[in-house]
Every structure is written in C-alpha cells, then in structure tokens.
Amino acid sequence: MLRDATRVDADAVALLVLHELERRQLRRLRRVSKEQLSQMLFVGVRQPQFRYGYPQARVYQNQGVAVGVAYGYPAAVEPTLDNRWTNLFARQQLTPPQQDVVTPRALPDEWYLDLLTVRNRSKGKTYQQKWFDEWLLGDAIHRARLTGAPVIAMDVRPGSTLAKLAAEFGFVATARRRLDRQTYYHLRLKLTPQID
C-alpha cells in the first residue's frame, strides 16, 4: 500500500534512508560513525523541515512495515529544508559542517525526486515485491503531475538500478553532474497535465 509517511514510520524509514546514504558515501558524513548517523536520522525523520523528514516522504507498506520510501518535492521547497543538519549534529555533540550535507540539486522548473529506495530484503522475493520501486516511482510521477510541475527530475549514479528503471519510465539524461565528488546523471521527464 502506497501512502504518505507519518511519524509512526520514522524508525523503518530512518533505516531505509541510512542504507541509501551509506551507498551514496556523502563526503560530509564520513567523519560520522554509522551509529551516530543512524541516531541523527531516527531524530531527523520526525522533523518536518529536515530534508528527509516524514512530510516529504511516501512509503510503500507491506505487511504493516514500510519497506520502501520515496522523497520528493517541488524545487521551491528545497531551500526551506534543513540541508546542514545543524540540530542533528549538535545532538551528537559534533561540529556541523559549514556547507550543506546534501547539495541542493533541483532546477527551478522541477518537481525533484530526492531519494527512492527499497529495503534489500524486500527486493525480488516475490512477484509483488519485485515491483515496489516501480510503484514508488510511478507514484512520484503522479504526485509531481498533480502539483502542475512541467518536469520531474532526479540524479542517479550511472548504471544503477534506479537509472535503469527511470529509463523504462521515459526519463532522459540532460546533464552529467559531479555531486560530492561522484558522477551522477541528471534525469528529467516532461509531464503532461493531469486530466480529471
């Protein structure tokens, strides 16, 4: 079942985000231990203005547990989100980074899909579980269309599962970016207006 995330989902969602951020190997989080990062995320997911706070998230729930999450928002929302994680670093008694932990990425005309991940144990186990990431991406496109945004976009690592899935949905690479010293492709999909 696809639905908006709530505070109740915080623990399950924090674990999903933790695994995704570990995969991304963000430079500004390298001095933070896995335990500190997980503690920051368990607190952060409950905060509405945190980049990975529950109001920006949609979850796929299977058997009562959030097994997949997608974070997205209109480009205008991105500057209002806490990308420095200042309060979260302070709670761990760490000096917050001077720059954003996650570099702002959305272009002005975009509805930006920041993160989409599915719990590894849920990938491909059954016919239904094979499609969790597809359902989350389809839902993100639908939500972007409802806002009236002309484009939905995301940044993906070349050759990643998400890059392949996005290509199946018709996303096109429009730029090659260096984000946190890693190569990403900026993918965009033009949206047709929602007809009611």
Secondary structure by P-SEA (a helix, b strand, c coil): cbbbbcccaaaaaaaaaaaaaaaacccccccccaaaaaaaaaaaaaccccccccccbbbbcccccccbbbbcccccccccccccaaaaaaaacccccccccccccccccccccccccccccccccccccccaaaaaaaaaaaaaaaacccccccccccccaaaaaaaaaccccccccccccbbbbbbbbbbccccc
